Amino acid sequence: MEKQEQDGLLDGEFKYKKNTDGTINKHVVICIHCSKEFQFHRSYSSLKYHLNAKHAFVGAAASPGLRQTTLSERRPLSKSSLNKLTDNIAKWIAKDCRPLSIVEDKGFADVLKVASQDASYKPPARSTITIRIHELYETEKKKKEEALVHTECVALTGDHWTTVSNDNYLGVTAHLITEAWGLTSFALTIMKTEERHFAEACAEQFQTVARNWSIEEKVTTVGTDSARYMIAAARIMPFNHMPCTAHILQRCITVSLTDSGFVTALAKCRKIVGHFKHSPANTAELNAEQVSLGRKQEPLAQDVPTRWNSTLQMVKRLIRNQTAVTATLDKQKHKLVLLTPPEWDKLQRLETLLEPCRYVTELLGGEAYVSCSVVLPAFCHLRRVMEVTDEDPAYVVRFKEKFKEDLASRQAHTNYAWLQIATALDPRFKDLRSVPKTDREAVWTTLAGMLHEDSPRGSHTAEEGPAKKRLSLLQMDSDSESEEEVQQDRAIQRYRAEPCTALEDCPLQWWAAHAGAHSQLARLARRYLATPASTVPCERLFSVAGHIVNKKRSALHSENVDKLVCLSNWLKDEYVGQLVVTVGERGVGSRAFGVVSDKPMRRKHQ
C-alpha cells in the first residue's frame, strides 16, 4: 500500500535519481519541472511543499491534495486594513486629480481584489470617498492654519480663472518663512466669484480670504497681474501691492516685437509652422526628412500670445530644423512664402535677444527659493544685455531701445521701494549695485527708519510712567541722536560690513546662521524675502484646477472644486518636499543669480 502511494506521488512529478553505474538511488528524487534534488526517506511533506510553492498549477491538476490556494480561501481584510485602504484611495484621488467615479470602474475593482488578495473585496462607494476627502481636507487645513499661526508675515498672490463651463474662480496662495528659515508656499483657496471684476468686489474677495484664515494683521503684500481692476483693487486694500514682474517682462517683449523689424519674418514662421501642424501628412514627411538627415524627430512649435516664451520656442525649433523644413517644402506643392537668408539671420538675432528674457522669466517664476530680491538685479542684467552695439542692425537697435524704454516705464509702476529693501536684505545683493548710486544711501536710511518703527522701545507703555515719557519728549526735541538711533545705525553698519555671499548661496540659510547677530534686521528679512516676484504660483494652481474641472466634470460644486484643488496642492509628494528643502539649503545655483549691474550674464549661464 505504501509502495503504491509512493509510486502515485512520484509518477509524473518526481523521479528517482540514477547513479553513474545505472542503478537507481531510492533515497534521492528529482523534480521533473525544475530538476531540483531532494532527499527521500519515505516522507512526502517536503515534496508536497515544493509542488505547492513552486509548481502549484501542476500540483492542482495532478492531485486534489496539492491544488493551489485560491483568493477566495484567503482571510478577508480586517476592519483597520479596510479603513486604511479607503483612506489611501481618497488621498490618491485628491492628490492626483482623479474623478470620484473611478471607484465604480470594474477594472479598478479587479485590481484592488488582486492587490488585497481578497476576492470578496468591494471598493468603497462614492459617498464614502467623498466623506473621507472632506475629512482629509479638514485635517490638512489644520496643519496649514498652524503654520500660519506660528508666522509673523504672510505674502499672498491671487488671480482669476475661468473654467470650461464659464464659471469664474479666484485663486489665492500664501507664502511665508518658517521659524527655521524655510520658505514655504501653499494654496489658501480657489473661491468661486459671482460678481463682475470691479475693484471694490475684488478687494473684498481678498480681504474675505484673509479673514477666513485669520491673517488680516499678518498679510504684507498681495501679488497680482497688472490688470486695471487689480491695480485699482490694490489701492483699496490695506496691503502692499506687488505687480507680477514676469507679466511686466512679457509685455515688454510683446511691445518691442510689434515696433521692430521682426514682424514679417515671424508672420512667415507662423504660416510655415501651421502648414505642418494642421496636416498629419506634412508632419510625417518632415519627420522622415529629419531622420534622413540624422536629426532628432521633433514637432514644430506654434507661438501663442498668452503663452510666455512661445515665440522664442517657435524660432528655436525652426532654426534647429531649418534644413529639414526647407528640404521638405521644396518637395511639396504649396503657396507659402518662404523665409529668405536675411530673414533667417533675423531669427538668429531674435533668438539671441529673447533667450535672456526667457531665462529671467523662469527665474522670477520660482517659488522654492527667494525671488523678490532678484528682480532688480535681473532687470539690471536685461538692460545691460539690451545695450546697443556698433554691430547691431537698425531693426535690432529699434528692438533694444523700445525694450529698455518700455521696461523703464513699467518698472516705475512696480513696488520699487519694496524691491529695494528686499535687495538690501539679501546678503548676495546687499551692495546694491543694481540700484542707482544716488538712491543707495536712501535705501539704508529707509531701512534704519523701519528698525526704529519695529523697535520695542519705539513706543512707550503706561508702565514707563509719566517721568520717562517727559524725558523721552525732551530727548525727541534735542538735536542730538538718541541712544536707540545710534544702536540702529550700528546695526545697519554691522550688516553692511558683512561680506556679500556667493551667488549660489541661499540667503535664508545665511540669515539662519546670522539671525542672532542681526536680530533686528532678521525680522525685516522674514517680512520682505517671503514675497514672491510673480503670480506664477497662482498659474500653477490653475493648471491643477484645469485637470479637475474638465469637460466631464464641469458640473462640480464650487466647494468640492475648492477642496480638491487645495488638497492636490497640499498633498505634494515627499520627494517634492525634500527637493524644495534641498534647493532652499543650496540656493538655486550660480546660474540662477548671475545677474549683476556692471557685468552682463555670461552666455554659459543662459
C-alpha positions as CSV (number, residue, x, y, z in Angstrom):
1,M,0.0,0.0,0.0
2,E,2.8,2.4,0.9
3,K,4.6,1.4,-2.3
4,Q,1.5,2.3,-4.4
5,E,1.1,5.6,-2.7
6,Q,4.7,6.4,-3.2
7,D,4.6,5.4,-6.9
8,G,1.4,7.5,-7.3
9,L,3.1,10.6,-5.8
10,L,6.2,10.3,-7.8
11,D,4.5,9.4,-11.1
12,G,4.9,12.3,-13.4
13,E,6.1,14.8,-10.7
14,F,9.3,13.3,-9.3
15,K,11.7,10.6,-10.4
16,Y,14.4,8.6,-8.7
17,K,17.9,9.6,-9.3
18,K,20.1,7.3,-11.3
19,N,23.6,6.6,-10.2
20,T,26.5,6.7,-12.6
21,D,26.5,2.9,-12.8
22,G,22.9,2.9,-14.0
23,T,21.4,1.8,-10.7
24,I,18.5,3.7,-9.1
25,N,19.1,5.7,-5.9
26,K,15.8,5.4,-4.0
27,H,17.0,7.9,-1.3
28,V,17.2,10.9,-3.8
29,V,14.3,12.1,-6.0
30,I,14.4,14.8,-8.7
31,C,11.7,17.2,-9.7
32,I,10.9,16.8,-13.3
33,H,9.9,20.6,-13.6
34,C,13.0,22.3,-12.1
35,S,15.4,19.3,-11.8
36,K,15.9,20.0,-8.1
37,E,17.1,17.1,-6.0
38,F,15.5,16.1,-2.6
39,Q,16.5,13.6,0.0
40,F,13.7,11.0,0.2
41,H,13.2,8.9,3.4
42,R,9.6,7.8,2.9
43,S,8.3,11.3,3.9
44,Y,6.3,13.3,1.4
45,S,5.9,16.6,3.2
46,S,8.9,18.3,1.6
47,L,7.8,17.1,-1.8
48,K,4.3,18.4,-1.3
49,Y,5.6,21.7,-0.1
50,H,7.8,22.1,-3.1
51,L,5.0,21.3,-5.5
52,N,2.6,23.7,-3.7
53,A,5.1,26.5,-3.5
54,K,6.9,26.3,-6.9
55,H,4.6,24.4,-9.2
56,A,1.1,24.9,-7.7
57,F,-0.5,24.9,-11.1
58,V,0.8,21.4,-11.8
59,G,0.0,20.1,-8.3
60,A,-3.6,21.3,-8.5
61,A,-4.1,19.3,-11.7
62,A,-2.2,16.3,-10.6
63,S,-3.6,15.7,-7.1
64,P,-6.5,17.1,-5.2
65,G,-4.3,17.3,-2.1
66,L,-1.8,19.5,-3.9
67,R,-4.1,22.1,-5.5
68,Q,-3.3,25.8,-5.5
69,T,-4.8,28.0,-2.8
70,T,-7.3,30.5,-4.4
71,L,-8.0,34.1,-3.5
72,S,-11.4,33.0,-2.1
73,E,-9.6,31.0,0.5
74,R,-7.6,34.0,1.9
75,R,-8.7,35.5,5.1
76,P,-10.8,38.7,4.5
77,L,-9.2,42.1,5.2
78,S,-9.6,43.3,8.7
79,K,-11.6,46.5,9.5
80,S,-8.5,48.5,10.2
81,S,-7.0,47.4,6.9
82,L,-10.2,48.3,5.0
83,N,-10.2,51.8,6.6
84,K,-6.5,52.3,5.7
85,L,-7.1,51.2,2.2
86,T,-10.1,53.5,1.8
87,D,-8.2,56.5,3.2
88,N,-5.4,55.9,0.8
89,I,-7.8,55.7,-2.1
90,A,-9.3,59.0,-1.1
91,K,-5.8,60.5,-0.8
92,W,-4.8,59.2,-4.2
93,I,-8.0,60.6,-5.8
94,A,-7.4,64.1,-4.2
95,K,-3.6,64.2,-4.8
96,D,-3.6,63.0,-8.4
97,C,-6.8,64.8,-9.5
98,R,-8.8,61.6,-10.2
99,P,-12.6,61.6,-10.6
100,L,-14.7,60.1,-7.8
101,S,-16.4,57.8,-10.3
102,I,-13.2,55.8,-10.6
103,V,-14.2,53.7,-7.6
104,E,-17.2,52.4,-9.7
105,D,-14.9,51.1,-12.5
106,K,-14.9,47.3,-12.8
107,G,-11.3,47.2,-13.8
108,F,-10.4,49.3,-10.7
109,A,-12.2,46.8,-8.5
110,D,-10.4,43.8,-10.1
111,V,-7.0,45.5,-9.5
112,L,-7.9,46.0,-5.8
113,K,-9.0,42.4,-5.4
114,V,-5.7,41.2,-6.7
115,A,-3.7,43.7,-4.6
116,S,-5.6,43.0,-1.4
117,Q,-5.7,39.2,-2.2
118,D,-9.3,39.2,-1.2
119,A,-11.7,38.1,-3.9
120,S,-14.7,39.4,-1.9
121,Y,-13.3,42.9,-1.5
122,K,-15.5,45.7,-2.9
123,P,-14.3,49.3,-3.4
124,P,-15.8,52.0,-1.2
125,A,-18.8,53.8,-2.5
126,R,-18.5,57.3,-3.9
127,S,-20.3,58.8,-0.9
128,T,-17.7,57.1,1.4
129,I,-14.8,58.6,-0.6
130,T,-16.5,62.0,-0.6
131,I,-16.7,61.9,3.2
132,R,-13.1,60.8,3.5
133,I,-11.9,63.6,1.2
134,H,-13.8,66.2,3.3
135,E,-12.2,64.7,6.5
136,L,-8.8,64.8,4.8
137,Y,-9.3,68.4,3.8
138,E,-10.1,69.4,7.4
139,T,-7.0,67.6,8.7
140,E,-4.7,69.2,6.2
141,K,-6.3,72.6,6.7
142,K,-5.5,72.5,10.4
143,K,-1.8,71.9,9.6
144,K,-1.8,75.0,7.3
145,E,-3.6,77.0,9.9
146,E,-1.0,76.0,12.5
147,A,1.8,77.1,10.1
148,L,0.1,80.5,9.7
149,V,-0.3,80.9,13.5
150,H,3.4,80.5,14.0
151,T,4.5,83.1,11.5
152,E,4.5,86.9,11.7
153,C,4.3,87.8,8.0
154,V,2.4,86.2,5.1
155,A,2.6,87.3,1.4
156,L,-0.3,86.5,-0.9
157,T,-0.7,86.0,-4.7
158,G,-4.0,86.0,-6.4
159,D,-5.6,85.8,-9.9
160,H,-8.8,85.0,-11.6
161,W,-9.5,81.9,-13.7
162,T,-12.5,80.8,-15.9
163,T,-13.5,77.2,-16.2
164,V,-14.7,75.3,-19.3
165,S,-18.2,75.9,-18.0
166,N,-17.6,79.7,-17.9
167,D,-17.5,79.9,-14.1
168,N,-15.1,82.3,-12.5
169,Y,-12.8,81.5,-9.6
170,L,-10.3,83.5,-7.5
171,G,-7.2,81.5,-6.6
172,V,-5.1,82.7,-3.7
173,T,-1.7,81.3,-2.5
174,A,0.2,82.1,0.7
175,H,4.0,82.4,1.0
176,L,5.9,82.6,4.3
177,I,9.2,82.0,6.0
178,T,9.1,79.5,8.9
179,E,10.8,79.7,12.2
180,A,13.6,77.5,10.9
181,W,14.1,79.9,8.0
182,G,12.5,77.7,5.4
183,L,10.5,79.2,2.5
184,T,7.1,77.5,2.1
185,S,4.0,78.2,0.0
186,F,0.6,76.6,-0.4
187,A,-2.9,77.3,-1.7
188,L,-5.4,79.0,0.6
189,T,-8.5,78.8,-1.6
190,I,-9.9,78.7,-5.1
191,M,-13.1,80.6,-4.5
192,K,-16.0,80.9,-6.9
193,T,-17.0,84.5,-7.6
194,E,-20.3,85.8,-8.9
195,E,-19.6,89.5,-9.1
196,R,-18.1,91.3,-12.1
197,H,-14.4,92.2,-11.9
198,F,-14.9,95.6,-10.2
199,A,-12.1,96.9,-8.0
200,E,-14.3,97.0,-4.9
201,A,-15.5,93.4,-5.3
202,C,-12.0,92.1,-6.0
203,A,-10.6,93.9,-2.9
204,E,-13.4,92.5,-0.7
205,Q,-12.7,89.0,-2.0
206,F,-9.0,89.2,-1.0
207,Q,-10.0,90.5,2.4
208,T,-12.5,87.7,2.9
209,V,-9.8,85.1,2.3
210,A,-7.6,86.9,4.8
211,R,-10.4,86.9,7.4
212,N,-11.3,83.3,6.8
213,W,-7.7,82.3,7.6
214,S,-7.2,84.8,10.4
215,I,-4.2,86.5,8.8
216,E,-5.6,90.0,8.3
217,E,-2.9,91.5,10.5
218,K,-0.1,89.4,9.0
219,V,-0.5,90.0,5.3
220,T,2.3,92.1,3.9
221,T,1.9,92.1,0.2
222,V,-0.7,90.9,-2.4
223,G,0.8,89.9,-5.8
224,T,-1.4,90.3,-8.8
225,D,-1.1,90.9,-12.5
226,S,-1.2,94.4,-14.0
227,A,-4.9,94.3,-15.0
228,R,-6.5,97.7,-14.3
229,Y,-9.1,96.4,-11.9
230,M,-6.4,94.6,-9.9
231,I,-4.4,97.7,-9.6
232,A,-7.4,99.7,-8.6
233,A,-8.3,96.9,-6.0
234,A,-4.8,97.1,-4.6
235,R,-5.3,100.8,-3.8
236,I,-8.4,99.9,-1.7
237,M,-6.8,97.1,0.2
238,P,-4.7,97.8,3.3
239,F,-1.9,95.7,2.0
240,N,1.2,96.5,-0.2
241,H,0.7,95.6,-3.8
242,M,3.4,93.6,-5.7
243,P,2.7,93.6,-9.5
244,C,3.8,90.4,-11.3
245,T,7.2,91.1,-12.7
246,A,7.0,88.2,-15.1
247,H,3.9,89.7,-16.7
248,I,5.7,93.0,-17.0
249,L,8.6,91.4,-18.8
250,Q,6.4,89.5,-21.2
251,R,4.5,92.7,-22.0
252,C,7.8,94.4,-22.8
253,I,8.7,91.7,-25.2
254,T,5.3,91.9,-27.0
255,V,5.5,95.7,-27.4
256,S,9.1,95.6,-28.6
257,L,8.4,92.9,-31.2
258,T,5.5,95.0,-32.5
259,D,7.7,98.0,-33.1
260,S,10.6,96.2,-34.6
261,G,11.6,94.7,-37.9
262,F,10.8,91.1,-36.9
263,V,7.1,91.2,-37.7
264,T,7.3,90.0,-41.3
265,A,9.7,87.2,-40.5
266,L,7.6,86.0,-37.6
267,A,4.4,86.0,-39.7
268,K,6.1,83.7,-42.2
269,C,7.2,81.5,-39.4
270,R,3.7,81.1,-38.2
271,K,2.5,80.2,-41.7
272,I,5.2,77.6,-42.0
273,V,4.5,76.0,-38.6
274,G,0.8,76.0,-39.3
275,H,1.4,74.2,-42.7
276,F,2.9,71.3,-40.8
277,K,0.8,71.4,-37.6
278,H,-2.5,71.3,-39.5
279,S,-1.6,68.3,-41.7
280,P,-0.5,64.9,-40.4
281,A,0.8,64.0,-43.9
282,N,3.1,67.1,-43.9
283,T,4.3,66.3,-40.4
284,A,5.1,62.7,-41.4
285,E,7.2,64.0,-44.4
286,L,9.0,66.4,-42.1
287,N,9.8,63.6,-39.6
288,A,11.1,61.4,-42.4
289,E,13.3,64.2,-43.6
290,Q,14.7,64.7,-40.1
291,V,15.5,61.0,-39.9
292,S,17.3,61.1,-43.2
293,L,19.4,64.0,-42.0
294,G,20.3,62.2,-38.8
295,R,18.4,64.7,-36.7
296,K,16.1,64.1,-33.7
297,Q,12.4,63.9,-34.6
298,E,10.6,66.8,-33.0
299,P,7.5,68.8,-33.9
300,L,7.5,72.4,-34.7
301,A,6.1,74.8,-32.1
302,Q,3.5,77.5,-32.7
303,D,3.6,80.7,-30.7
304,V,0.6,81.7,-28.6
305,P,0.1,85.3,-27.4
306,T,-0.8,84.2,-23.9
307,R,1.9,81.6,-23.5
308,W,5.2,83.0,-22.2
309,N,8.3,82.4,-24.3
310,S,6.3,80.6,-27.0
311,T,7.7,82.9,-29.7
312,L,11.3,82.0,-28.7
313,Q,10.3,78.3,-28.7
314,M,8.9,78.6,-32.2
315,V,12.0,80.4,-33.5
316,K,14.4,77.9,-31.9
317,R,12.6,74.9,-33.3
318,L,12.6,76.4,-36.8
319,I,16.3,77.2,-36.6
320,R,17.2,73.7,-35.4
321,N,15.2,72.2,-38.2
322,Q,16.0,74.7,-40.9
323,T,17.5,72.2,-43.3
324,A,14.7,69.6,-42.8
325,V,11.9,72.2,-43.2
326,T,13.5,73.7,-46.3
327,A,14.0,70.3,-47.9
328,T,10.5,69.1,-47.1
329,L,8.9,72.3,-48.6
330,D,11.0,72.0,-51.7
331,K,9.4,68.6,-52.4
332,Q,5.8,69.8,-51.8
333,K,3.4,72.0,-53.7
334,H,2.3,74.9,-51.6
335,K,1.6,78.6,-51.6
336,L,3.8,79.5,-48.7
337,V,6.2,82.5,-48.9
338,L,9.5,81.0,-47.6
339,L,12.0,82.8,-45.4
340,T,14.9,84.5,-47.2
341,P,18.5,84.2,-46.0
342,P,18.4,87.7,-44.4
343,E,15.2,86.7,-42.6
344,W,16.9,83.5,-41.2
345,D,19.6,85.8,-40.0
346,K,17.0,87.9,-38.3
347,L,15.6,84.9,-36.5
348,Q,19.1,84.1,-35.2
349,R,19.5,87.5,-33.8
350,L,16.0,87.4,-32.3
351,E,16.9,84.1,-30.5
352,T,19.9,85.9,-29.0
353,L,17.7,88.7,-27.8
354,L,14.9,86.6,-26.3
355,E,17.0,84.0,-24.6
356,P,18.0,86.2,-21.6
357,C,14.3,87.2,-21.3
358,R,13.2,83.6,-21.1
359,Y,15.9,82.8,-18.5
360,V,14.8,85.8,-16.3
361,T,11.1,84.9,-16.7
362,E,11.7,81.4,-15.4
363,L,14.0,82.7,-12.6
364,L,11.3,85.1,-11.4
365,G,8.6,82.5,-11.5
366,G,10.2,80.2,-8.9
367,E,8.6,79.6,-5.5
368,A,11.0,77.2,-3.9
369,Y,13.6,80.0,-3.4
370,V,13.7,83.7,-2.7
371,S,12.8,85.6,-5.8
372,C,11.7,89.1,-4.8
373,S,15.3,90.2,-4.1
374,V,16.4,89.0,-7.6
375,V,14.0,91.4,-9.5
376,L,16.2,94.5,-9.6
377,P,19.5,92.6,-10.4
378,A,17.6,90.7,-13.1
379,F,16.2,93.8,-14.7
380,C,19.6,95.4,-14.5
381,H,21.1,92.5,-16.3
382,L,18.5,92.8,-19.1
383,R,19.3,96.5,-19.5
384,R,23.0,95.5,-19.9
385,V,22.1,92.8,-22.5
386,M,20.0,95.3,-24.4
387,E,22.8,97.9,-24.7
388,V,23.2,98.9,-28.4
389,T,26.4,98.0,-30.1
390,D,28.0,99.1,-33.3
391,E,27.4,95.7,-34.9
392,D,23.6,95.9,-34.4
393,P,21.5,96.4,-37.5
394,A,18.7,99.0,-37.4
395,Y,15.9,96.6,-36.5
396,V,17.9,95.2,-33.6
397,V,18.6,98.8,-32.4
398,R,14.8,99.6,-32.5
399,F,14.0,96.4,-30.5
400,K,16.6,97.2,-27.8
401,E,15.7,100.8,-27.4
402,K,11.9,100.1,-27.3
403,F,12.5,97.3,-24.8
404,K,14.6,99.4,-22.4
405,E,12.1,102.3,-22.7
406,D,9.1,100.1,-22.0
407,L,10.8,98.3,-19.2
408,A,11.7,101.5,-17.5
409,S,8.2,102.9,-17.7
410,R,6.7,99.6,-16.4
411,Q,9.3,99.3,-13.6
412,A,8.3,102.8,-12.4
413,H,4.8,101.4,-11.6
414,T,6.1,98.4,-9.6
415,N,6.5,98.5,-5.8
416,Y,10.0,99.8,-6.3
417,A,10.6,100.7,-2.6
418,W,9.7,97.2,-1.5
419,L,12.1,95.7,-4.2
420,Q,14.9,97.9,-3.0
421,I,14.6,96.9,0.6
422,A,14.3,93.2,-0.4
423,T,17.5,93.5,-2.4
424,A,19.3,95.2,0.5
425,L,18.3,92.4,2.9
426,D,19.6,89.7,0.5
427,P,23.3,89.1,1.5
428,R,24.1,88.3,-2.1
429,F,23.0,91.7,-3.4
430,K,23.3,94.0,-0.4
431,D,26.0,96.0,-2.2
432,L,23.0,97.5,-4.1
433,R,24.9,97.5,-7.4
434,S,21.6,97.1,-9.2
435,V,20.3,100.3,-7.6
436,P,21.4,103.8,-8.9
437,K,24.3,105.2,-6.9
438,T,22.2,108.2,-6.0
439,D,19.5,106.0,-4.3
440,R,21.7,103.6,-2.4
441,E,22.1,105.7,0.8
442,A,18.4,106.5,0.8
443,V,17.6,102.7,0.9
444,W,19.7,102.3,4.0
445,T,18.1,105.4,5.6
446,T,14.7,103.9,4.9
447,L,15.8,100.6,6.4
448,A,17.1,102.4,9.6
449,G,13.7,104.1,9.9
450,M,12.0,100.7,9.7
451,L,14.2,99.5,12.5
452,H,13.1,102.4,14.6
453,E,9.4,101.6,14.0
454,D,9.9,97.9,14.8
455,S,11.9,98.6,17.9
456,P,10.1,97.7,21.1
457,R,11.3,100.9,22.7
458,G,10.0,103.0,19.9
459,S,6.6,103.1,21.6
460,H,6.1,103.9,25.3
461,T,3.7,102.0,27.5
462,A,1.9,103.1,30.6
463,E,4.3,101.1,32.8
464,E,7.1,103.5,32.0
465,G,5.4,106.2,34.0
466,P,5.0,110.0,33.2
467,A,8.5,110.8,34.2
468,K,10.1,108.6,31.4
469,K,7.6,109.9,28.9
470,R,8.5,113.5,29.7
471,L,12.2,112.7,29.4
472,S,11.6,111.0,26.1
473,L,9.8,114.0,24.8
474,L,12.7,116.2,25.8
475,Q,15.1,113.9,24.0
476,M,13.0,114.0,20.9
477,D,13.2,117.8,20.8
478,S,17.0,117.6,21.1
479,D,19.2,117.9,18.0
480,S,21.5,115.0,19.1
481,E,20.8,111.4,18.2
482,S,19.3,109.2,20.9
483,E,21.0,106.1,22.1
484,E,18.4,104.0,20.3
485,E,19.2,105.7,16.9
486,V,22.9,105.2,17.5
487,Q,22.3,101.5,18.1
488,Q,20.2,101.2,15.0
489,D,22.9,102.9,12.9
490,R,25.4,100.5,14.3
491,A,23.1,97.5,13.4
492,I,23.0,98.8,9.8
493,Q,26.7,99.3,9.7
494,R,27.5,95.9,11.1
495,Y,25.3,94.3,8.4
496,R,26.8,96.4,5.6
497,A,30.3,95.3,6.8
498,E,29.4,91.7,6.3
499,P,30.9,90.3,3.1
500,C,28.5,89.5,0.3
501,T,27.8,85.8,-0.1
502,A,28.3,83.8,-3.3
503,L,25.5,83.9,-5.9
504,E,24.8,80.2,-5.5
505,D,24.3,80.5,-1.7
506,C,20.8,80.6,-0.2
507,P,20.0,83.9,1.6
508,L,17.7,82.2,4.1
509,Q,20.5,79.9,5.2
510,W,22.7,82.9,5.7
511,W,20.0,84.5,7.9
512,A,19.5,81.3,9.8
513,A,23.2,81.4,10.8
514,H,23.4,85.2,11.4
515,A,19.9,85.9,12.9
516,G,21.4,86.2,16.4
517,A,24.0,88.8,15.3
518,H,21.4,90.8,13.3
519,S,18.2,90.2,15.3
520,Q,16.5,93.5,14.3
521,L,17.2,93.1,10.6
522,A,16.2,89.4,10.7
523,R,12.6,90.3,11.4
524,L,12.6,92.6,8.4
525,A,14.2,89.8,6.3
526,R,11.4,87.5,7.1
527,R,8.9,90.1,6.1
528,Y,10.5,91.1,2.8
529,L,12.1,88.0,1.4
530,A,8.9,85.9,1.7
531,T,7.2,87.9,-1.1
532,P,7.3,86.2,-4.5
533,A,8.3,88.2,-7.5
534,S,5.4,86.9,-9.7
535,T,2.0,85.3,-9.6
536,V,3.2,82.1,-11.3
537,P,2.2,80.1,-8.1
538,C,-1.4,81.0,-8.9
539,E,-0.9,80.0,-12.5
540,R,0.3,76.6,-11.4
541,L,-2.7,76.3,-9.1
542,F,-5.0,76.9,-12.1
543,S,-3.1,74.2,-14.1
544,V,-4.1,71.8,-11.3
545,A,-7.7,73.1,-11.4
546,G,-7.9,72.5,-15.1
547,H,-7.2,68.8,-14.6
548,I,-10.1,68.7,-12.1
549,V,-12.7,70.8,-13.7
550,N,-12.6,69.3,-17.2
551,K,-15.4,68.7,-19.7
552,K,-16.5,65.5,-18.0
553,R,-16.5,67.2,-14.5
554,S,-17.7,70.7,-15.4
555,A,-20.7,70.5,-13.1
556,L,-18.6,70.0,-9.9
557,H,-19.8,72.0,-7.0
558,S,-17.6,75.0,-6.1
559,E,-17.0,73.7,-2.6
560,N,-15.7,70.4,-4.0
561,V,-13.5,72.3,-6.5
562,D,-12.0,74.3,-3.7
563,K,-11.2,71.3,-1.6
564,L,-9.9,69.1,-4.4
565,V,-7.6,71.8,-5.8
566,C,-6.3,72.7,-2.3
567,L,-5.8,69.1,-1.4
568,S,-3.9,68.4,-4.6
569,N,-1.6,71.3,-3.8
570,W,-1.2,70.4,-0.1
571,L,-0.6,66.6,-0.7
572,K,2.6,67.0,-2.6
573,D,4.9,64.0,-2.7
574,E,7.6,63.8,0.0
575,Y,10.1,63.8,-2.8
576,V,9.0,67.2,-3.9
577,G,9.2,68.5,-0.3
578,Q,12.7,67.1,0.0
579,L,13.6,68.8,-3.2
580,V,12.4,72.1,-2.0
581,V,14.4,71.8,1.2
582,T,17.5,70.9,-0.8
583,V,17.0,73.8,-3.1
584,G,16.5,76.1,-0.1
585,E,19.7,74.8,1.5
586,R,21.8,75.3,-1.6
587,G,20.1,78.2,-3.3
588,V,19.2,77.7,-6.9
589,G,22.8,77.7,-8.2
590,S,25.0,80.4,-9.6
591,R,23.3,80.2,-13.0
592,A,20.1,81.5,-11.4
593,F,21.7,84.6,-9.9
594,G,24.3,85.6,-12.4
595,V,22.7,89.0,-12.6
596,V,24.8,92.0,-11.6
597,S,24.9,95.5,-12.8
598,D,28.4,96.0,-14.2
599,K,28.8,92.7,-16.0
600,P,26.4,91.0,-18.4
601,M,25.4,87.5,-17.6
602,R,27.8,85.0,-19.3
603,R,26.3,83.0,-22.1
604,K,27.1,79.7,-20.5
605,H,24.7,80.6,-17.6
606,Q,21.8,81.0,-20.0
